[in-house]
Amino acid sequence: MAQGKIRKLLIANRGEIAVRIIRAARDSGIATVQVYSDADANGRAVAMADEAVNIGPPQAAKSYLDIDALLQAARDTGADAIHPGYGFLAENAGFADAVEAAGLVFVGPSGDTIRLMGDKAAARAEARKAGVPTVPGSDGLVEDMDAAAKLAAEIGFPVMIKAAAGGGGRGIRVAHDAEEFARLAPQAASEARAAFGDGGIYIEKVIERARHIEVQVLGDGSNVVHFFERECSLQRRRQKVWEEAPSVVLSEKVREELCASAVALAKAVGYRGAGTIEYLYDDVSGDFFFIEMNTRIQVEHPVTEMICGVDLVAEMIRIAGGEKLGRTQADIARTGHAIEVRLNAEDPANNFMPFPGVVGELLTPDGPGVRFDHMLYPGYAVPPFYDSLLGKLIVWGEDRERALLRLGRALRELKVEGLPTTAPLFAALLESDDLRASAVHTRWLEPWLETNLDLIKQKGGGNT
């Protein structure tokens, strides 16, 4: 379909991100179509959208991952564009191709761009061509395990074995010596093949006290701007749980270099839409290294919106409709500090066991500097078939200390009865001297969890 103003948008997703997209579309005067599985018939997004279409049974493979069903829903309702959100088919190049082949607008980059940047080894090569530093490692996929073991020894242990087509922390192993490498490399390849249909792996050196820093970019296919960085170093099993913007550890010089490198890479691939370029930052040397690009909107995008005063989802839709970037880099400024915590239906006092259930009393925080993106309502039955994310609590303050105080206040106001959530984890983290001093890294959280279980329980973990 020739690009032009989008009139009706189909949301090929569910949960809180579907609610978020509906709001952005409505603010832009665009009608919405929400698809849903049998398990999501009573979802908040279904009630909010202008139209809703059932696309199949609860299993994602038979509904949210069914490209034919999604395209048929678009045809049946006269939608002229599809927004994939995050997860499911958001970074599926074949889906982007199929949407465009059907004469519809895909709200995101082209299938070719997704394909290029979705292959981690190819993305590293593209980054090097654009002059962006990468973590020392293999030049591409490693197929001969003997040669791979020799390379790992040359790089220096520990090394990370990563799936080329991976994501969400899957298909990753850390080897501390040659014996571990020989045992773990086939495991990583096997897991990647099962999860992504691609067993390709590559090798990166492990940076011992790395921070996870990412840069938000927005492009129109020709021009690219950045909206500064986020820090996502608090992770459990390589899954982010707490995000902030900006990072308080970067000097202005490093920040400028980091963001400039992200723009250079996005320009090099002709990026269109919202995307995130992720880096590891070495707290000791001050060096940063490209690790991957996410060719979609991310869960943590609201912290960037809070400090920059921009609606990134609306910008994605506007660009997909054929408009050019509406601002230059000089137009983009940041103010204050924002923090996001992910509220999951999990019990942090019981090894984060998922707990689908029915929401009882619901009290949501509000007031100055507080935003709660969610899809909850009293009586909502959280289905067991999907990710356990219920919503995101985002706060803004004039500086980090005030943002932390506001987060504490917002957590005290939040009440979700009927099932455990991860809220007690964040209340407990606010008492950590390391966290308050931002003296954390990507492997800090898991040891902290082991020694602070009682504190989490005291804050409410395990209670429904």
C-alpha positions as CSV (number, residue, x, y, z in Angstrom):
1,M,0.0,0.0,0.0
2,A,1.3,3.4,-0.8
3,Q,2.1,5.3,2.3
4,G,-0.5,7.9,3.4
5,K,-2.4,8.9,6.4
6,I,-3.5,5.9,8.4
7,R,-7.2,5.8,9.1
8,K,-7.7,2.5,10.8
9,L,-5.0,0.6,12.8
10,L,-5.1,-3.1,13.7
11,I,-3.2,-4.0,16.9
12,A,-1.6,-7.4,16.5
13,N,-0.9,-7.8,20.2
14,R,-2.5,-7.9,23.6
15,G,-2.2,-6.7,27.2
16,E,-0.8,-3.4,28.3
17,I,1.0,-2.6,25.0
18,A,-2.3,-3.0,23.1
19,V,-3.9,-0.5,25.5
20,R,-1.0,1.8,25.0
21,I,-1.2,1.7,21.2
22,I,-5.0,2.2,21.2
23,R,-4.5,5.4,23.2
24,A,-1.8,6.7,20.9
25,A,-4.0,6.0,17.8
26,R,-7.0,7.6,19.4
27,D,-5.0,10.7,20.3
28,S,-4.1,10.9,16.6
29,G,-7.7,10.5,15.3
30,I,-7.2,7.0,14.1
31,A,-9.8,4.2,14.5
32,T,-8.6,1.0,16.1
33,V,-9.2,-2.8,15.6
34,Q,-8.1,-5.1,18.5
35,V,-7.5,-8.8,17.8
36,Y,-8.0,-11.2,20.6
37,S,-7.8,-14.9,21.4
38,D,-10.5,-16.8,23.3
39,A,-8.5,-16.2,26.5
40,D,-8.5,-12.5,26.0
41,A,-12.2,-11.9,25.2
42,N,-12.6,-9.9,28.4
43,G,-9.4,-8.0,27.9
44,R,-9.3,-4.2,28.5
45,A,-8.0,-3.5,25.0
46,V,-10.9,-5.4,23.5
47,A,-13.4,-3.1,25.4
48,M,-11.4,0.0,24.5
49,A,-11.0,-0.5,20.7
50,D,-13.5,0.7,18.1
51,E,-13.7,-2.9,16.8
52,A,-12.5,-6.3,18.0
53,V,-11.9,-9.5,16.1
54,N,-11.5,-13.0,17.6
55,I,-8.5,-14.7,15.8
56,G,-8.4,-18.1,17.5
57,P,-7.8,-20.2,20.6
58,P,-5.6,-19.2,23.6
59,Q,-2.4,-20.8,22.2
60,A,-0.3,-18.0,20.7
61,A,0.7,-20.2,17.8
62,K,-3.0,-20.4,16.8
63,S,-3.9,-16.7,17.4
64,Y,-1.3,-13.9,17.9
65,L,1.3,-15.7,15.9
66,D,-1.1,-16.7,13.1
67,I,-0.2,-14.3,10.2
68,D,-3.0,-15.4,8.0
69,A,-5.6,-14.8,10.8
70,L,-4.2,-11.4,11.5
71,L,-4.2,-10.4,7.8
72,Q,-7.8,-11.7,7.4
73,A,-8.9,-9.6,10.4
74,A,-7.4,-6.5,8.8
75,R,-9.2,-7.3,5.5
76,D,-12.5,-8.0,7.2
77,T,-12.4,-4.7,9.1
78,G,-10.9,-2.5,6.5
79,A,-7.8,-1.7,8.5
80,D,-5.1,-0.1,6.4
81,A,-2.2,-0.6,8.9
82,I,-1.0,-3.0,11.5
83,H,1.0,-2.2,14.7
84,P,2.9,-5.3,16.1
85,G,3.7,-3.9,19.5
86,Y,6.5,-5.9,21.2
87,G,6.9,-9.6,21.4
88,F,4.9,-12.1,19.3
89,L,5.5,-11.0,15.7
90,A,7.0,-7.6,16.3
91,E,10.5,-8.6,15.0
92,N,9.4,-11.2,12.5
93,A,10.6,-10.1,9.1
94,G,8.2,-12.5,7.3
95,F,5.3,-10.8,9.1
96,A,6.4,-7.3,8.0
97,D,6.8,-8.6,4.4
98,A,3.4,-10.3,4.5
99,V,1.7,-7.1,5.8
100,E,3.2,-5.0,3.0
101,A,2.5,-7.7,0.4
102,A,-1.2,-7.5,1.5
103,G,-1.2,-3.8,0.6
104,L,-1.1,-2.7,4.2
105,V,1.2,-0.5,6.2
106,F,3.5,-2.2,8.8
107,V,4.1,0.2,11.7
108,G,7.8,-0.5,12.0
109,P,10.9,-1.0,9.9
110,S,11.0,-3.0,6.6
111,G,11.3,-6.7,6.6
112,D,14.8,-6.4,5.2
113,T,15.9,-4.2,8.1
114,I,14.4,-6.5,10.7
115,R,16.1,-9.4,9.0
116,L,19.5,-7.7,8.9
117,M,19.4,-6.4,12.5
118,G,17.6,-9.4,13.9
119,D,20.5,-11.6,13.1
120,K,22.9,-10.7,16.0
121,A,26.0,-11.7,14.1
122,A,25.0,-9.7,11.0
123,A,24.1,-6.8,13.2
124,R,27.5,-6.8,14.8
125,A,29.1,-6.8,11.4
126,E,26.9,-3.8,10.4
127,A,27.8,-2.0,13.5
128,R,31.5,-2.4,12.8
129,K,31.0,-1.1,9.3
130,A,29.3,2.0,10.8
131,G,32.3,2.5,13.2
132,V,30.4,1.4,16.3
133,P,32.5,-0.5,18.8
134,T,31.5,-4.1,19.4
135,V,32.3,-6.5,22.2
136,P,35.4,-8.6,21.3
137,G,34.2,-11.9,19.8
138,S,33.7,-13.9,16.7
139,D,33.4,-12.1,13.4
140,G,30.2,-14.0,12.6
141,L,28.5,-17.3,13.2
142,V,30.7,-20.1,14.5
143,E,30.0,-23.5,13.1
144,D,33.1,-25.6,13.7
145,M,33.1,-26.2,17.5
146,D,36.8,-27.0,17.6
147,A,37.6,-23.7,15.9
148,A,35.1,-22.0,18.2
149,A,36.8,-23.4,21.3
150,K,40.1,-22.1,20.1
151,L,38.7,-18.7,19.4
152,A,37.1,-18.6,22.9
153,A,40.5,-19.3,24.4
154,E,42.1,-16.5,22.4
155,I,39.4,-14.0,23.4
156,G,39.9,-15.0,27.0
157,F,37.4,-16.7,29.4
158,P,34.7,-16.1,30.5
159,V,32.9,-15.9,27.2
160,M,29.2,-15.7,26.3
161,I,27.8,-18.1,23.8
162,K,24.8,-16.4,22.1
163,A,22.1,-17.4,19.7
164,A,22.3,-15.3,16.5
165,A,18.5,-15.2,16.2
166,G,17.9,-15.0,20.0
167,G,16.1,-12.7,22.3
168,G,14.7,-12.4,25.8
169,G,17.8,-14.0,27.3
170,R,17.2,-17.3,25.5
171,G,20.0,-19.3,23.7
172,I,22.7,-17.8,25.9
173,R,25.3,-19.6,28.0
174,V,28.4,-18.3,29.9
175,A,31.5,-20.5,29.8
176,H,34.3,-19.9,32.3
177,D,36.8,-22.4,30.8
178,A,37.3,-24.7,27.8
179,E,35.6,-27.6,29.5
180,E,32.5,-25.6,30.1
181,F,32.6,-24.2,26.6
182,A,32.6,-27.7,25.1
183,R,29.6,-28.6,27.1
184,L,27.5,-25.4,26.8
185,A,28.0,-24.4,23.2
186,P,25.9,-27.3,21.8
187,Q,23.2,-26.5,24.5
188,A,23.0,-22.9,23.3
189,A,22.7,-24.0,19.7
190,S,20.0,-26.5,20.6
191,E,18.0,-24.1,22.6
192,A,18.2,-21.5,19.9
193,R,17.1,-24.0,17.3
194,A,14.1,-25.0,19.4
195,A,13.1,-21.4,20.3
196,F,13.8,-19.6,17.1
197,G,14.3,-22.2,14.3
198,D,17.9,-21.1,13.9
199,G,20.8,-22.8,15.8
200,G,23.4,-20.3,14.7
201,I,25.6,-19.1,17.5
202,Y,28.4,-16.5,18.0
203,I,30.8,-15.7,20.8
204,E,31.4,-12.5,22.9
205,K,33.8,-11.8,25.7
206,V,32.0,-11.3,29.1
207,I,32.5,-7.9,30.6
208,E,32.6,-8.6,34.3
209,R,30.8,-5.5,35.7
210,A,28.9,-4.4,32.7
211,R,26.0,-2.0,32.7
212,H,23.2,-2.3,30.2
213,I,22.7,1.0,28.4
214,E,20.5,1.5,25.4
215,V,19.7,4.4,23.1
216,Q,16.2,5.2,21.8
217,V,16.3,6.2,18.1
218,L,13.6,7.3,15.7
219,G,14.0,7.4,11.9
220,D,12.0,8.0,8.8
221,G,14.2,6.0,6.5
222,S,16.5,8.8,5.7
223,N,17.0,10.9,8.8
224,V,17.5,9.6,12.4
225,V,17.4,11.3,15.8
226,H,18.0,9.9,19.3
227,F,16.1,10.5,22.5
228,F,19.1,9.8,24.8
229,E,19.7,6.7,26.8
230,R,18.1,4.4,29.3
231,E,19.9,2.2,31.8
232,C,18.5,-1.4,32.3
233,S,21.2,-3.0,34.4
234,L,18.8,-4.5,37.0
235,Q,18.1,-7.9,35.4
236,R,17.1,-11.3,36.6
237,R,18.0,-14.2,34.3
238,R,18.8,-11.6,31.7
239,Q,15.3,-10.2,31.9
240,K,15.0,-6.5,32.8
241,V,12.9,-5.6,35.9
242,W,13.8,-1.9,36.5
243,E,14.8,0.8,34.0
244,E,15.9,4.4,34.3
245,A,16.5,7.4,32.1
246,P,19.0,8.9,31.9
247,S,21.9,6.8,33.2
248,V,23.6,8.6,36.1
249,V,27.0,7.0,35.4
250,L,27.7,8.5,32.0
251,S,29.8,11.6,31.5
252,E,28.4,14.0,28.9
253,K,31.3,13.2,26.6
254,V,30.5,9.4,26.7
255,R,26.8,10.1,26.4
256,E,27.3,12.2,23.2
257,E,29.6,9.5,21.8
258,L,27.2,6.7,22.6
259,C,24.1,8.4,21.2
260,A,26.0,9.5,18.1
261,S,27.1,5.9,17.4
262,A,23.5,4.8,17.7
263,V,22.3,7.4,15.2
264,A,25.2,6.4,12.8
265,L,24.2,2.8,12.9
266,A,20.5,3.5,12.4
267,K,21.3,5.8,9.5
268,A,23.5,3.1,7.9
269,V,20.6,0.7,7.7
270,G,18.0,3.3,6.6
271,Y,16.0,2.8,9.8
272,R,12.3,3.6,9.8
273,G,10.3,3.9,13.0
274,A,11.2,3.5,16.7
275,G,14.1,1.3,17.6
276,T,16.6,0.7,20.4
277,I,20.3,0.1,20.1
278,E,21.7,-1.8,23.1
279,Y,25.2,-1.5,24.6
280,L,27.3,-2.9,27.4
281,Y,29.1,-0.2,29.3
282,D,32.3,-1.1,31.1
283,D,32.1,0.7,34.5
284,V,35.9,0.4,35.0
285,S,37.3,1.5,31.6
286,G,34.4,3.7,30.5
287,D,34.2,1.9,27.2
288,F,30.9,1.0,25.5
289,F,30.2,-1.8,23.1
290,F,27.2,-2.5,20.8
291,I,25.4,-5.8,21.5
292,E,22.2,-5.7,19.5
293,M,19.3,-3.6,18.0
294,N,15.7,-4.1,18.9
295,T,13.6,-3.2,15.8
296,R,10.4,-2.4,17.7
297,I,9.0,-0.3,20.5
298,Q,10.3,-1.6,23.9
299,V,8.6,-2.3,27.2
300,E,10.7,0.4,28.8
301,H,9.9,3.2,26.3
302,P,7.8,5.3,28.8
303,V,10.9,6.4,30.8
304,T,12.2,8.1,27.6
305,E,8.8,9.6,27.0
306,M,8.8,11.0,30.5
307,I,12.2,12.8,30.2
308,C,11.8,13.9,26.6
309,G,8.1,14.8,26.4
310,V,7.4,12.7,23.3
311,D,4.8,10.0,22.4
312,L,7.0,7.5,20.7
313,V,4.1,5.2,19.7
314,A,2.3,8.1,18.0
315,E,5.6,9.0,16.3
316,M,5.9,5.5,14.9
317,I,2.4,5.6,13.5
318,R,2.9,9.1,12.0
319,I,6.1,8.0,10.3
320,A,4.5,4.7,9.0
321,G,1.9,6.9,7.4
322,G,4.6,8.6,5.3
323,E,5.5,11.6,7.3
324,K,9.0,12.7,7.8
325,L,10.6,13.3,11.2
326,G,9.0,16.3,12.8
327,R,12.0,17.5,14.7
328,T,15.7,17.8,14.5
329,Q,18.2,16.6,17.1
330,A,18.5,20.2,18.4
331,D,14.8,20.2,19.2
332,I,15.1,17.2,21.6
333,A,16.0,17.9,25.2
334,R,15.8,15.8,28.4
335,T,14.5,17.0,31.8
336,G,14.6,15.3,35.1
337,H,14.8,11.5,35.8
338,A,12.4,8.7,35.2
339,I,12.2,5.2,36.6
340,E,10.0,2.2,35.4
341,V,9.4,-1.0,37.3
342,R,7.6,-4.0,35.7
343,L,4.6,-5.3,37.6
344,N,4.4,-9.0,36.9
345,A,1.9,-11.6,38.1
346,E,4.8,-13.5,39.9
347,D,5.7,-14.2,43.5
348,P,9.2,-12.8,44.1
349,A,9.2,-14.6,47.5
350,N,8.7,-18.0,45.7
351,N,11.3,-18.0,43.0
352,F,9.1,-15.7,40.9
353,M,6.5,-18.4,40.2
354,P,3.9,-17.1,37.8
355,F,0.4,-16.7,39.4
356,P,-2.4,-16.1,37.0
357,G,-5.6,-15.4,38.8
358,V,-8.5,-13.0,39.2
359,V,-7.9,-9.3,40.2
360,G,-9.8,-8.3,43.3
361,E,-9.7,-4.8,44.7
362,L,-7.5,-2.5,42.5
363,L,-6.1,0.8,43.6
364,T,-3.8,2.5,41.1
365,P,-1.3,5.3,41.9
366,D,-1.6,8.7,40.4
367,G,-0.7,12.3,41.1
368,P,2.3,14.4,39.9
369,G,4.9,12.6,38.0
370,V,3.2,9.2,38.1
371,R,2.1,7.0,35.2
372,F,0.8,3.5,35.4
373,D,0.5,1.7,32.0
374,H,-1.6,-1.5,32.5
375,M,-4.6,-3.5,31.4
376,L,-6.1,-4.4,34.8
377,Y,-9.6,-3.9,36.2
378,P,-11.4,-5.5,39.2
379,G,-12.6,-9.0,38.2
380,Y,-10.1,-9.4,35.4
381,A,-8.9,-13.0,35.1
382,V,-5.2,-13.0,34.2
383,P,-4.8,-15.8,31.7
384,P,-2.0,-18.4,32.1
385,F,-1.1,-18.6,28.4
386,Y,1.1,-15.5,28.0
387,D,3.8,-13.4,29.5
388,S,3.1,-12.5,33.2
389,L,3.5,-8.7,32.7
390,L,0.5,-6.8,34.1
391,G,1.7,-3.3,33.7
392,K,4.5,-0.8,34.3
393,L,4.7,1.8,37.0
394,I,6.6,4.8,35.8
395,V,7.6,7.9,37.8
396,W,9.4,11.2,37.0
397,G,11.2,13.5,39.3
398,E,13.4,16.6,38.9
399,D,16.4,14.4,39.8
400,R,17.0,10.7,40.6
401,E,16.6,11.1,44.4
402,R,13.1,12.7,43.9
403,A,12.2,10.0,41.4
404,L,13.1,7.3,43.9
405,L,11.0,9.0,46.6
406,R,8.1,9.2,44.2
407,L,8.4,5.6,43.3
408,G,8.2,4.7,47.0
409,R,5.1,6.8,47.3
410,A,3.5,5.3,44.2
411,L,4.2,1.7,45.4
412,R,2.5,2.4,48.7
413,E,-0.6,3.6,46.8
414,L,-0.7,0.6,44.5
415,K,-3.0,-2.3,45.5
416,V,-3.7,-5.3,43.4
417,E,-5.6,-7.9,45.3
418,G,-6.2,-11.5,44.2
419,L,-2.8,-12.5,43.1
420,P,0.9,-11.9,44.0
421,T,2.8,-9.3,42.1
422,T,6.4,-8.2,41.9
423,A,5.6,-4.9,43.8
424,P,7.2,-6.1,47.0
425,L,10.5,-6.6,45.2
426,F,10.7,-3.0,44.2
427,A,9.7,-1.8,47.7
428,A,12.6,-3.9,49.0
429,L,15.0,-2.7,46.4
430,L,14.4,0.9,47.5
431,E,16.1,0.1,50.8
432,S,19.3,-1.0,49.0
433,D,22.2,1.4,49.5
434,D,23.8,0.0,46.3
435,L,20.7,0.8,44.3
436,R,20.2,4.2,45.8
437,A,23.9,5.0,44.9
438,S,23.4,3.4,41.4
439,A,26.3,1.0,42.2
440,V,24.8,-1.9,40.2
441,H,25.5,-3.9,37.1
442,T,23.8,-6.6,35.1
443,R,24.8,-9.4,37.5
444,W,24.1,-7.5,40.7
445,L,20.4,-8.4,41.2
446,E,20.5,-12.1,41.5
447,P,23.0,-12.3,44.4
448,W,21.0,-9.5,46.1
449,L,17.8,-11.6,45.8
450,E,19.5,-14.6,47.5
451,T,20.3,-12.5,50.6
452,N,17.2,-10.4,50.8
453,L,14.3,-12.9,50.6
454,D,13.2,-12.0,54.1
455,L,13.0,-8.3,53.3
456,I,10.9,-9.1,50.2
457,K,8.5,-11.2,52.3
458,Q,8.3,-8.4,54.8
459,K,7.3,-6.0,52.0
460,G,4.5,-8.4,51.0
461,G,6.0,-11.1,48.8
462,G,3.9,-14.2,48.9
463,N,0.7,-12.4,50.0
464,T,-2.4,-12.3,47.7
